Amino acid sequence: MGLSWLHRILSCGMIIASLSFSTLGGETLYNGIVLPDAWPPAVETLTREPMPVPYLASPPGVIPIDVGRQLFVDDFLIEQTTLTRRYHLPEYHAANPVLKPDKPWEQEDAARAAAPFSDGAFYDPEDKLFKMWYIGGYIASTCLATSRDGIHWDKPSFDVRPGTNEVLNHRDVKSTGDGRYRDSSTVWLDRDDPDPQRRYKMFVTTPIPQRWSLALRCSADGVHWSEPVAVSATRIGDRTTVHYNPFRKKWIFGLRISQSDVGRARAYFEHPDAIAGLEQVAHGAVPWLCADRLDPHHPDPQYSEIEPQLYNHDAVGYESLMLGLFSIWQGPPNGVCAKLKIQKRNEVLVGYSRDGFHWYRPDRRRFLPVNPTQGAWNWGNVQSVGGCCLIVRDKLHFYVSGRAIGDRFWDGNCHTGLATMRRDGFASMDAGGESGVLTTRPVRFAGKYLFVNVDAPKGALRVEVLNHDGKVIEPFTADNCDPVTADTTLQQVTWKGGDSLSGLSGQPVRFRFHLKKGSLYAFWVSPNKSGASYGYVAAGGPGFVESRDTVGRGAYSP
């Protein structure tokens, strides 16, 4: 449905009427980026041109790198290089679907469903369990599944609806005309809230006569949820989602809107407090994200002229940047799907942000695609999960919902799948048989030990350190460097004559990487030999005890 309420607000110039919670007066971020005085940027109309990214056009003179592994997804860190950047895609797991609607309560409504609609997948370090919240039945209940390995999932019996794994029954809420008791939801494990009763937060779109509202519930265990502690006072789009920006300690409300030139899109609102933010969510919201001319069209010729739209956006803090998953709708419209009894085509693409607002999307291949073949669990309508990804030793886990062709309601038959990729594996800087070089921009750190994520078992990586004038600093020369000849996501770089960089702490330096026959994914300077990056760990994973990587190699243990 079109969100005329917010469109009218935005188009009438009220986007700057209330910026008391988002004007930061030139805030300097953890990575040296300085935000403008007026924040978020005032945008009136979205277009199909790719979003400009100011910090790539004018990066900081010296980049602090104390937060997280430093990824090469863009040129932010690179001064010059002869290496070749290559973007990578995850692979679907052979065990898919990892969740299927095989319980009676997942089949008792208009359609079969056991799949997140964002909702959330997190690792709970207190219980040492993977936890995934998802829709049970046709958008009628929220269920919770648990796992010890992230692949094999259980559906425990909870006391909320005895004999089932339902943790919230939405059927007591008056449904919409098409039978929806709830729509999009975001569940978040909030490690920063000092109140243990608000450790988990659920932002769920709920139908109220004549409009959708966004309600916030809280929980200590993810099973027993409070009554709403806040409800939006104005109409909210049904696919609205929320995420947390840990770098700036802000809740980001991604409001589903519609604009005539781009169709489904997102408006942006931020607030440091989840409750107060929800209560004020429409004040100061600005148009934000949409599909653009580089996004893929439907490959079927009869639908290929349909302009893609942004169906959903989920995001999370990963190491030193924000990771974004963009669900791109390519058609056909719901009416056509209902008539032909097929699924619409939503596929997930990936993007990156270093300021939390501007998104760089260099690779428009389908990151998490559909599989329109007979019997596939993800024939159509693939959607991302709140929390985006988890870190499982040297792998990233991405959970997605997908919809198969079914014999009941066309928009049902919902399953959950898993895709994996190398840790930090979004992009690599590659060298073939000839040695290549990458020199960073001036960086500053407070740590001691250099670590890399590298794949070079048949080649070698050597590193040297340069001062601000570009001269090599003894003993950190390429000749003194012990070559790294391994495929590893965590490897310390050492030099003959000393491996501690503590004497360079606080000074602007450049790293120069010499690589032959290999791929370099990331580098970072750690304060200790565990290799802890102190970056954010997305939705967590086994071994991590905080929202940051404070354990390094400790997270690689079984």
DRENNU-605332 format. One record per residue (C-alpha): residue in three letters; x, y, z. Coordinates in steps of 0.5 Angstrom, whole numbers, plus 500, padded with zeros to 3 digits. Layout:
BEGIN
NODE resn  px  py  pz
NODE  Ala   X   Y   Z
...
***
This chain:
BEGIN
NODE resn  px  py  pz
NODE  Met 500 500 500
NODE  Gly 502 507 499
NODE  Leu 504 511 505
NODE  Ser 501 518 503
NODE  Trp 501 520 510
NODE  Leu 509 520 510
NODE  His 510 522 503
NODE  Arg 505 529 504
NODE  Ile 510 530 510
NODE  Leu 516 530 506
NODE  Ser 514 533 500
NODE  Cys 511 539 504
NODE  Gly 518 541 507
NODE  Met 517 538 514
NODE  Ile 523 534 513
NODE  Ile 527 539 517
NODE  Ala 521 541 522
NODE  Ser 524 537 528
NODE  Leu 531 535 528
NODE  Ser 533 536 535
NODE  Phe 535 528 536
NODE  Ser 539 528 529
NODE  Thr 543 535 529
NODE  Leu 550 533 531
NODE  Gly 554 539 530
NODE  Gly 559 536 526
NODE  Glu 560 529 529
NODE  Thr 567 526 528
NODE  Leu 566 518 527
NODE  Tyr 570 513 530
NODE  Asn 574 512 523
NODE  Gly 575 520 522
NODE  Ile 569 522 518
NODE  Val 566 528 520
NODE  Leu 559 529 519
NODE  Pro 556 535 517
NODE  Asp 552 540 522
NODE  Ala 545 538 519
NODE  Trp 544 531 520
NODE  Pro 541 527 517
NODE  Pro 542 530 510
NODE  Ala 536 533 508
NODE  Val 533 530 502
NODE  Glu 526 531 499
NODE  Thr 526 527 493
NODE  Leu 529 520 491
NODE  Thr 531 519 484
NODE  Arg 534 512 480
NODE  Glu 541 515 480
NODE  Pro 546 511 485
NODE  Met 547 514 492
NODE  Pro 553 519 492
NODE  Val 558 517 498
NODE  Pro 561 523 500
NODE  Tyr 566 520 505
NODE  Leu 569 516 499
NODE  Ala 570 523 495
NODE  Ser 573 526 500
NODE  Pro 576 521 505
NODE  Pro 579 524 512
NODE  Gly 587 526 512
NODE  Val 588 520 517
NODE  Ile 584 515 518
NODE  Pro 583 512 525
NODE  Ile 583 504 525
NODE  Asp 582 502 532
NODE  Val 575 499 531
NODE  Gly 575 493 527
NODE  Arg 578 489 521
NODE  Gln 579 494 516
NODE  Leu 575 491 509
NODE  Phe 577 493 502
NODE  Val 570 493 500
NODE  Asp 571 500 497
NODE  Asp 577 505 496
NODE  Phe 576 509 503
NODE  Leu 583 506 506
NODE  Ile 587 505 499
NODE  Glu 592 510 497
NODE  Gln 594 506 491
NODE  Thr 595 499 488
NODE  Thr 596 495 483
NODE  Leu 592 489 486
NODE  Thr 585 487 483
NODE  Arg 579 488 487
NODE  Arg 574 482 487
NODE  Tyr 567 481 490
NODE  His 565 475 492
NODE  Leu 558 471 494
NODE  Pro 556 467 499
NODE  Glu 553 460 497
NODE  Tyr 547 456 499
NODE  His 548 450 504
NODE  Ala 547 443 502
NODE  Ala 542 442 508
NODE  Asn 537 447 506
NODE  Pro 532 449 508
NODE  Val 534 449 515
NODE  Leu 527 451 517
NODE  Lys 521 448 514
NODE  Pro 513 449 516
NODE  Asp 513 442 519
NODE  Lys 509 443 525
NODE  Pro 501 444 525
NODE  Trp 501 451 528
NODE  Glu 505 453 522
NODE  Gln 500 450 517
NODE  Glu 493 452 521
NODE  Asp 492 459 517
NODE  Ala 492 461 510
NODE  Ala 499 459 508
NODE  Arg 504 454 511
NODE  Ala 510 459 514
NODE  Ala 516 458 518
NODE  Ala 521 464 516
NODE  Pro 523 470 518
NODE  Phe 520 477 515
NODE  Ser 526 480 518
NODE  Asp 525 478 525
NODE  Gly 532 476 527
NODE  Ala 537 471 528
NODE  Phe 542 472 533
NODE  Tyr 547 468 538
NODE  Asp 546 469 545
NODE  Pro 552 468 549
NODE  Glu 549 467 556
NODE  Asp 545 461 553
NODE  Lys 550 459 548
NODE  Leu 545 458 543
NODE  Phe 543 461 536
NODE  Lys 536 463 536
NODE  Met 532 465 530
NODE  Trp 525 468 531
NODE  Tyr 520 467 525
NODE  Ile 513 467 522
NODE  Gly 509 461 524
NODE  Gly 503 460 520
NODE  Tyr 501 466 515
NODE  Ile 503 472 519
NODE  Ala 499 470 525
NODE  Ser 505 468 530
NODE  Thr 512 469 532
NODE  Cys 516 463 533
NODE  Leu 523 462 536
NODE  Ala 527 456 534
NODE  Thr 534 455 537
NODE  Ser 541 451 535
NODE  Arg 547 449 537
NODE  Asp 551 449 531
NODE  Gly 547 454 526
NODE  Ile 545 449 522
NODE  His 541 444 525
NODE  Trp 535 447 529
NODE  Asp 530 445 534
NODE  Lys 523 448 535
NODE  Pro 522 448 543
NODE  Ser 516 447 547
NODE  Phe 515 454 551
NODE  Asp 509 456 556
NODE  Val 507 461 552
NODE  Arg 502 457 547
NODE  Pro 504 450 551
NODE  Gly 506 445 546
NODE  Thr 509 450 541
NODE  Asn 515 454 540
NODE  Glu 510 460 539
NODE  Val 513 466 543
NODE  Leu 507 471 541
NODE  Asn 501 470 538
NODE  His 498 475 534
NODE  Arg 491 472 532
NODE  Asp 488 476 538
NODE  Val 489 482 534
NODE  Lys 484 484 529
NODE  Ser 487 482 522
NODE  Thr 488 486 516
NODE  Gly 483 485 510
NODE  Asp 488 480 507
NODE  Gly 488 476 513
NODE  Arg 495 479 516
NODE  Tyr 495 479 524
NODE  Arg 502 482 523
NODE  Asp 507 484 518
NODE  Ser 514 486 518
NODE  Ser 518 485 525
NODE  Thr 525 486 527
NODE  Val 528 482 533
NODE  Trp 534 485 536
NODE  Leu 539 483 542
NODE  Asp 541 489 545
NODE  Arg 547 488 549
NODE  Asp 548 496 551
NODE  Asp 541 496 555
NODE  Pro 543 496 562
NODE  Asp 536 493 564
NODE  Pro 536 486 563
NODE  Gln 528 486 562
NODE  Arg 529 490 555
NODE  Arg 535 485 553
NODE  Tyr 531 483 547
NODE  Lys 527 488 543
NODE  Met 522 487 538
NODE  Phe 519 492 533
NODE  Val 513 489 530
NODE  Thr 508 492 525
NODE  Thr 501 491 527
NODE  Pro 494 492 524
NODE  Ile 490 498 527
NODE  Pro 484 499 524
NODE  Gln 485 504 518
NODE  Arg 493 503 519
NODE  Trp 499 499 521
NODE  Ser 503 501 527
NODE  Leu 510 500 530
NODE  Ala 510 497 537
NODE  Leu 516 495 541
NODE  Arg 516 490 546
NODE  Cys 521 487 550
NODE  Ser 524 481 553
NODE  Ala 529 478 558
NODE  Asp 530 471 554
NODE  Gly 526 472 547
NODE  Val 521 468 549
NODE  His 516 472 554
NODE  Trp 515 479 551
NODE  Ser 512 485 555
NODE  Glu 506 488 552
NODE  Pro 508 494 548
NODE  Val 512 499 551
NODE  Ala 511 504 546
NODE  Val 507 505 539
NODE  Ser 508 509 534
NODE  Ala 503 515 533
NODE  Thr 502 515 526
NODE  Arg 501 511 520
NODE  Ile 507 506 519
NODE  Gly 509 502 512
NODE  Asp 508 495 513
NODE  Arg 515 493 511
NODE  Thr 518 498 516
NODE  Thr 524 495 520
NODE  Val 529 497 525
NODE  His 537 496 526
NODE  Tyr 542 499 531
NODE  Asn 548 503 529
NODE  Pro 553 501 534
NODE  Phe 558 506 532
NODE  Arg 554 512 534
NODE  Lys 549 508 539
NODE  Lys 543 510 535
NODE  Trp 537 506 533
NODE  Ile 535 507 526
NODE  Phe 528 507 523
NODE  Gly 527 505 516
NODE  Leu 520 507 514
NODE  Arg 517 504 508
NODE  Ile 515 509 504
NODE  Ser 513 510 497
NODE  Gln 515 516 492
NODE  Ser 512 516 485
NODE  Asp 519 516 481
NODE  Val 522 510 485
NODE  Gly 516 506 488
NODE  Arg 517 503 494
NODE  Ala 523 506 498
NODE  Arg 525 508 505
NODE  Ala 525 514 510
NODE  Tyr 530 515 515
NODE  Phe 530 517 522
NODE  Glu 535 516 528
NODE  His 534 516 536
NODE  Pro 539 514 541
NODE  Asp 533 511 545
NODE  Ala 528 506 542
NODE  Ile 522 508 546
NODE  Ala 523 515 545
NODE  Gly 525 514 538
NODE  Leu 519 510 536
NODE  Glu 514 515 539
NODE  Gln 517 521 535
NODE  Val 518 516 529
NODE  Ala 515 521 524
NODE  His 518 527 526
NODE  Gly 524 529 522
NODE  Ala 524 523 518
NODE  Val 528 524 511
NODE  Pro 527 520 504
NODE  Trp 533 515 504
NODE  Leu 534 509 500
NODE  Cys 531 506 494
NODE  Ala 532 502 488
NODE  Asp 536 505 482
NODE  Arg 538 504 475
NODE  Leu 544 499 477
NODE  Asp 539 494 480
NODE  Pro 537 488 477
NODE  His 531 487 473
NODE  His 527 481 472
NODE  Pro 530 476 467
NODE  Asp 523 473 465
NODE  Pro 522 478 458
NODE  Gln 515 479 460
NODE  Tyr 517 482 466
NODE  Ser 523 485 465
NODE  Glu 521 492 463
NODE  Ile 518 493 470
NODE  Glu 523 498 474
NODE  Pro 525 495 481
NODE  Gln 524 497 487
NODE  Leu 527 497 494
NODE  Tyr 522 492 498
NODE  Asn 526 492 504
NODE  His 533 494 508
NODE  Asp 536 490 514
NODE  Ala 543 493 517
NODE  Val 548 491 522
NODE  Gly 555 493 525
NODE  Tyr 560 489 522
NODE  Glu 567 490 524
NODE  Ser 569 497 522
NODE  Leu 563 498 518
NODE  Met 555 498 517
NODE  Leu 553 492 513
NODE  Gly 546 493 509
NODE  Leu 542 488 505
NODE  Phe 537 490 500
NODE  Ser 531 486 498
NODE  Ile 530 488 491
NODE  Trp 523 487 488
NODE  Gln 523 486 481
NODE  Gly 516 484 480
NODE  Pro 511 481 478
NODE  Pro 505 485 481
NODE  Asn 501 481 487
NODE  Gly 495 481 482
NODE  Val 499 477 477
NODE  Cys 502 473 482
NODE  Ala 495 471 485
NODE  Lys 493 469 478
NODE  Leu 498 465 476
NODE  Lys 500 462 483
NODE  Ile 507 464 483
NODE  Gln 512 468 487
NODE  Lys 514 475 486
NODE  Arg 521 476 485
NODE  Asn 525 479 491
NODE  Glu 533 478 491
NODE  Val 538 480 496
NODE  Leu 543 485 494
NODE  Val 549 488 499
NODE  Gly 552 494 501
NODE  Tyr 556 498 505
NODE  Ser 556 504 509
NODE  Arg 562 508 513
NODE  Asp 557 513 516
NODE  Gly 551 509 517
NODE  Phe 547 514 512
NODE  His 550 513 505
NODE  Trp 551 506 502
NODE  Tyr 556 504 497
NODE  Arg 553 498 493
NODE  Pro 559 497 488
NODE  Asp 557 489 486
NODE  Arg 549 489 483
NODE  Arg 550 481 482
NODE  Arg 544 478 486
NODE  Phe 548 476 493
NODE  Leu 542 472 496
NODE  Pro 538 470 490
NODE  Val 532 466 488
NODE  Asn 532 459 485
NODE  Pro 526 458 480
NODE  Thr 526 451 479
NODE  Gln 521 446 481
NODE  Gly 521 444 488
NODE  Ala 526 449 490
NODE  Trp 525 452 497
NODE  Asn 527 459 495
NODE  Trp 523 459 488
NODE  Gly 521 466 489
NODE  Asn 521 472 495
NODE  Val 528 471 498
NODE  Gln 528 476 504
NODE  Ser 534 478 509
NODE  Val 533 477 517
NODE  Gly 534 482 522
NODE  Gly 541 482 524
NODE  Cys 544 480 517
NODE  Cys 549 475 519
NODE  Leu 553 471 524
NODE  Ile 560 470 525
NODE  Val 561 462 526
NODE  Arg 569 461 527
NODE  Asp 572 463 520
NODE  Lys 565 463 516
NODE  Leu 559 468 516
NODE  His 552 465 516
NODE  Phe 546 469 512
NODE  Tyr 539 466 514
NODE  Val 534 468 509
NODE  Ser 527 467 508
NODE  Gly 524 464 501
NODE  Arg 518 462 498
NODE  Ala 516 455 494
NODE  Ile 510 454 490
NODE  Gly 505 451 494
NODE  Asp 498 448 493
NODE  Arg 495 453 498
NODE  Phe 495 461 498
NODE  Trp 500 464 493
NODE  Asp 504 468 498
NODE  Gly 505 462 503
NODE  Asn 509 456 503
NODE  Cys 515 460 507
NODE  His 522 456 508
NODE  Thr 528 459 511
NODE  Gly 535 457 508
NODE  Leu 542 458 510
NODE  Ala 548 461 506
NODE  Thr 555 462 508
NODE  Met 562 465 506
NODE  Arg 569 467 508
NODE  Arg 569 471 514
NODE  Asp 571 478 512
NODE  Gly 570 475 505
NODE  Phe 566 481 501
NODE  Ala 571 483 497
NODE  Ser 579 481 496
NODE  Met 585 485 493
NODE  Asp 588 480 489
NODE  Ala 595 478 485
NODE  Gly 596 473 480
NODE  Gly 603 471 478
NODE  Glu 606 477 478
NODE  Ser 607 481 485
NODE  Gly 602 487 486
NODE  Val 602 492 491
NODE  Leu 597 496 496
NODE  Thr 599 502 500
NODE  Thr 594 505 505
NODE  Arg 592 512 506
NODE  Pro 595 515 512
NODE  Val 592 511 518
NODE  Arg 593 512 526
NODE  Phe 592 506 531
NODE  Ala 593 505 538
NODE  Gly 595 497 538
NODE  Lys 601 493 537
NODE  Tyr 600 487 533
NODE  Leu 598 487 525
NODE  Phe 594 482 523
NODE  Val 591 480 516
NODE  Asn 586 475 513
NODE  Val 589 472 507
NODE  Asp 589 467 502
NODE  Ala 596 465 499
NODE  Pro 598 458 500
NODE  Lys 601 458 494
NODE  Gly 604 465 494
NODE  Ala 606 470 499
NODE  Leu 604 476 503
NODE  Arg 610 481 506
NODE  Val 608 488 509
NODE  Glu 612 494 510
NODE  Val 610 500 514
NODE  Leu 612 507 512
NODE  Asn 612 514 515
NODE  His 608 520 514
NODE  Asp 613 522 508
NODE  Gly 613 515 505
NODE  Lys 619 512 508
NODE  Val 620 505 510
NODE  Ile 621 505 518
NODE  Glu 626 500 520
NODE  Pro 625 494 522
NODE  Phe 618 494 519
NODE  Thr 621 493 512
NODE  Ala 619 488 506
NODE  Asp 625 484 507
NODE  Asn 625 483 514
NODE  Cys 618 481 514
NODE  Asp 616 474 515
NODE  Pro 612 472 509
NODE  Val 605 469 510
NODE  Thr 604 463 506
NODE  Ala 597 461 508
NODE  Asp 590 461 507
NODE  Thr 587 464 514
NODE  Thr 582 469 516
NODE  Leu 587 471 522
NODE  Gln 594 471 522
NODE  Gln 599 475 525
NODE  Val 604 479 521
NODE  Thr 611 479 524
NODE  Trp 618 482 522
NODE  Lys 625 480 524
NODE  Gly 628 485 529
NODE  Gly 621 486 532
NODE  Asp 614 485 531
NODE  Ser 611 490 536
NODE  Leu 608 496 533
NODE  Ser 607 500 539
NODE  Gly 613 505 538
NODE  Leu 608 507 532
NODE  Ser 602 508 536
NODE  Gly 598 515 535
NODE  Gln 603 516 529
NODE  Pro 600 517 522
NODE  Val 603 511 518
NODE  Arg 602 507 511
NODE  Phe 602 500 511
NODE  Arg 604 497 504
NODE  Phe 602 490 502
NODE  His 606 486 497
NODE  Leu 602 480 495
NODE  Lys 604 475 490
NODE  Lys 599 469 488
NODE  Gly 594 471 493
NODE  Ser 588 475 496
NODE  Leu 588 480 501
NODE  Tyr 581 481 505
NODE  Ala 582 485 511
NODE  Phe 588 488 516
NODE  Trp 587 490 523
NODE  Val 592 492 529
NODE  Ser 590 489 535
NODE  Pro 592 491 542
NODE  Asn 594 483 544
NODE  Lys 597 477 540
NODE  Ser 590 474 540
NODE  Gly 588 478 534
NODE  Ala 582 481 537
NODE  Ser 579 487 533
NODE  Tyr 575 490 537
NODE  Gly 570 491 531
NODE  Tyr 563 489 532
NODE  Val 561 482 531
NODE  Ala 554 483 527
NODE  Ala 549 478 530
NODE  Gly 554 475 534
NODE  Gly 557 468 534
NODE  Pro 560 462 538
NODE  Gly 566 465 543
NODE  Phe 564 472 543
NODE  Val 562 475 549
NODE  Glu 560 482 547
NODE  Ser 558 486 541
NODE  Arg 565 487 539
NODE  Asp 571 482 538
NODE  Thr 575 482 544
NODE  Val 577 475 544
NODE  Gly 580 474 537
NODE  Arg 583 467 537
NODE  Gly 578 465 542
NODE  Ala 572 465 537
NODE  Tyr 575 460 533
NODE  Ser 575 454 538
NODE  Pro 570 449 537
***
